[in-house]
Amino acid sequence: MAADIPIIDAHIHLYPESELSTLAWCTPEHPLYKQHSLEEYKAATEGSTPKGFIFLETDRKNDLEAGEKGWEYPLQEVSWLKRIVTGQPKPGEGHTAEDASLCTAYIPWAPLPSGVEAMEKYLDLVKQEAGESWPKVRGFRYLLQDKPNGTMLQDNFIESLKLLGRRGFVFDLGVDQHNRGRTQLEEVVEMIDRAHDGVPEDQRVTFIINHLCKPDLSVYNVQTSPSFIAWRTAIFTLSKCSRTYMKLSGGFAEMPEALRQRSPEDIFDAISPWLSVVLAAFGASRIMFASDWPVCTVGVGDDAWHKWKKIVDRLCWMASFEEEEKRMIWGGTALKAYGIEA
């Protein structure tokens, strides 16, 4: 990779130690049960530290049934991001005023299943909480990978997606084919069709797909694997919509433990069937580098960020990308997809 190509890491998570108890998934036994700050991220990326990053919500505890009272912790996360963006950390949070420019955008949680009225109220509260950092809010996520089948197809959810499109926000899509099977992928295709049906092109919500849809990267014979074939079919179907983008991220979590420990070259060879499908379906102009730090470190180690970067480097080399295509993957696609001015 040319040293002068700026990197935008399109998917990272940060949280302070003081707010660990607000994370829905983070128990004291979890390997990520500790502060993950900008200071630690910069250390993990030393030598190639990105020009900027896009923060994704970290699945804070919430309660859809409780209305505004159930939004306390997601709004607390917005307040945390505001402190980063405005360079006003609390003591011990691991970032400084000089780090403020690193946050290119952030994507909070939103209660999409609750419908348009609740969403409008919630967006107003996010704008109020975000204050001067509000322009950095480029979209929202409601993590679907662990939700019951049918969640994303409810009328309220579809109408909430249409609202995001009208308001100029993207939707970050997190699903999990590895653990949930082809049903989630089939629902995603239907969800996108319904969210765009009858909506003018310039008001359609943009979908940014996380982690390759989490395919099972332990499959040995992709030619005969029902799992791989279902995933490949869904990826090509999803790519037919111009308002869908794909993050090159999340691979380590879906690999067998032994593969994670191999060299970047060996890992690339093992997962090249999946990377080839994504490249053929979306092209360089609709795929983006994203690390999923610090989740990428689990079972890999402190060098995980650089290891994943080498895998994406190798993809660019194997595909014989021109300079402009490389610039898209390493940052240009993220800026375009999220509507960020360079």
N, C-alpha and C positions, 0 to 999 in steps of 0.2 A: 504493500500500500504506500502510495506517495505520502511523504511526511507532511506535505502542505495541504492535504485534504482534511478539513475540520470535521471532527466527529460530534454528532448529536446522539447521545445514548437515549433511545426512545422508550426505555422502560426500566425505571429503578424505584426502589422503595426506601424510605427513610422513616425513622421514628426515634424519639428520645426515650431514655430509660424511665423517665417520670411517667410515661404514658403506656408502658407495656401492658398494664392491666386492662386497657381499653381495646386491645386487639383480640378479636374473636377466636383466633386460632392459636395464640401464643401462650402456651402453658410453661411453667418453670422447667419442664423436661425437654422442651423443644430446643433444637440446636441453634435457633435464631433468637432465643430468649435473652437478649441483651441489646443495648443501644446500638443502632446503626445510623451513624451521623454522616454529614458531608465530609468531615475530617477523615473518617474511616474510608469513605468512598474514594476520596482523593488518594489515600495511601494505597488502596487496592488497584487503582488505575495508574499509579505513578509511572511516568515515562510516556504515557499515551493519554493522559487525563483529557476527557472530552471538553470541547468548547462549551457544551451545554448538555443538559439532561431534561427528560420529561418524567415527572413524578406521577406514579399511579397510586391511587388509594390503596390502603393496606388492610382492607376488610376489618374496619373497626366494628365493635359491637353496636347493633342497632335493633330497633323494634318497630316494624311497619305498623303494627296494630296500635301503637301508642301515639301515633302522629308526631307532633313536634317534640314531645318528650323523648321519643325514640331516636331522635336525630342528634342527641347531645354529643356523642363521641365522634361521628363523622364531621360535625361542625368544629369540634376541637382540633381535628386534623387540619382543617382549613386554616385555623388560627396558627397552627404550627408551621404550615407552609408560608403563611404571611410573614412570620418572623424570619424565615430563610430569605424570602424574596426581598424584604425590606432591610435585611442585614441588622436585625434587632434580636439576637439570641438571648435566651435566659441563661444564667450561669450553668456551665457543664453540658450544654446541648450540642457542642461539637461543630459549630459553624461561626463564621465571623462576618463582619460587615463587607469584607472584601469578597466573600463568596456569593453575594447577592445576585450577581449577573449570571451565575451558572444555571439557575433554574429557568430554562427556556419556556416551560409551560407546566401546568399541573392539572391532574384529572381527579377531582373528588368523587366520592360515592354519591349516588342519588337514588331515591326511592321509586324507581320506575314502576314497580307493580302497583303502587298506590294510585296511579292515574294522574291526569293533567292538573286537576285542582291542587292536589298535594304537591306535585312537582313545581308548579308556579310559585307556591308559597315557599317551598324549599330553595328554589333558585334565588328568590329575593333574600332569604336568610344567608345563603352563601355569599351573595354580593355584599351584603352588609358586613359579614364576618371577614371577608377577604379585603375589604377596604381598597387601598391603593394597589394591591396585588391582583385585583379582579381581572384586569386584561390578560393575565397569565392563565386564567381558567379557560381552557380551550375545549373542554368536553367533560363527560362524566362516565362513570362505570358502575354497574350493578353486576357483581360477579355471579355468573350463571352456572359455573362448573359443578357446584354442589347443590343446586336447587332442584326441586321436583320436576319431572318431565311435565311439559306444558306451560311452565312459568312464563317463558318468553313469548308464548302464543296467546296469552290472555289479552282481551281487548284493551284493558288499562295499560298494559305494557306497550302494545303497539301504538296507542295514542300518545304515550309518553315519548316514544322514539320520534314520532312525527313532530312533537313539540320541540325536541332538541334540534331537529332539522330546521324548523321555522326560526329558531333563535340563533342558528349558526353554530351550534355545538356538534362535536363528533360523539360517537358512542364507542367506547373501548369494549371489545367483545372477548370475554374469557370463558371458553368451554373446554371440555375434557373428553376427547374421544377414547383415550387410553382406558379410563376408569368407567366411563358412562356409555361407551358403545356408539354405534352409528345413529341412534335415535337423536342424540343432541345435534349432530351435524345435519340431519334431515330437518330438524326444527329450525336450525339457523337459516337454512335456505328459505323455508316458508316465512320465517320472521322478516327477513330482509324484503322478500317479495311484498308482503303485506304492509310493511313500513313505507315502501316506496309507491305502492299502488295508488294511483290518482293524485299523486303529489307532483307539482311542477319540479322539473329537474334542479332548479337552483334552490329549492327548499327541502330537498331530500337529505336525510341524515347520512353522514359518512360513517362507515363502519371500519374500525381499525382492529384487526384480528390479532389477538395475543397468542404467542407461543405455538404457532403453526397448528392451532386447534388441539395441541397436546396429543399427537399420535403415539402409538406404541412403537418405540424405537428399538424394541427387542426382537421384532419380527426378522426371521432369517431369510425366508424365501418370499420375497415381495410379489413374485409373479402369481403365486397361488393363495396368498393370504387374504381372506375375506376382509380383515381389518384394514390392510393397506389399500385394497381395491375400493372399499367404501370411502376411505379418507381421500384417496386420489380423485374419485368421482366428485365428492363434495367440494374439494379445492378448485377444480376446474369450473364447477357450477358457480361457486361464489365469485370467482374471478371475472365472470361475464358481466357483473355489475361494475360500472366504472367507479362507483363510490365505495369500493372496498379496497383495503390495503392490508398487507401482512407484515407482521414483525418477525424477523429472524431472531427468535429468542426462545428460552424455556427448554432447550434440548436436553440439558444434563438431567433434569428431573424425570424425564421419560426413558432414560437409558438404563440398561442393567448396570449394577454397581461396578462390575469389573471393567466395563467399557469406559466409564467416567475417568478411570485412572490411567487410561492409555494416552498416547501422544495425540496432539491435535490432528496430525496427519492420519493416524489410525481411526480416530473418531470420524473425521470427515469421510473417509472411505466407507465406514459402516453406515453412515446416515445419508450418503449421497443420493440414494433413490428418493428420499423425501425432499431434500434440497433441490433436486433436479425438477421435481414436479412443481414446487413452489415457483421456481425460476421460470419454467415454461408457462405456467398459468398467469403469473402476475407481471413478470418482466422487471427489470431493474428500477423502472419508474414507479413501481407500486410495492416494493419491499424495502424494509428498513432495518438497519442494525439496532439491536436492543439487547441488553445484557441480562435483565431480570436480576440485578444485584439487589440484595445479598442472597436471594433464594438460590442463585446459581452456585453459590459456594458450598451448599450442603452436599456432602459426599464427594466433593472435589477438592476443596481447600482454598487457601487464600489467593492462589494464582488463577482462580476460575475465570475472572474477567478477562485476563490476558489470553487464557486458553481459548475462550469462546471467540475472542477477537481474531485469533490466528485461524480458527475454523472459517470464519466469514472472509478473512483475507484469502484463504485458499479457494473458497467459492469464487471470488472475484477473479482470481488467477486462472482457475480451471475454465471459467466461462469466457475468458479473454475479453473482459470488459474494457471498454474505452474509458478515458479519463472522466467524461461526463457521467457515464453509468456508475462508476465508482463513487463519484460525488453524490449521486442520488442515494445510493445504498447507505453511505456513511453519514448522511445528514439531510440531503436535499429532499428525499421522499418524506421524511418526518416533518420538515418545515411545510411542505406542500399539503400533506394530509391534514395536519392540525391547523392549517391556515395561519402560520406564523410568518411574520415578515423577517427576512434574513437580516 
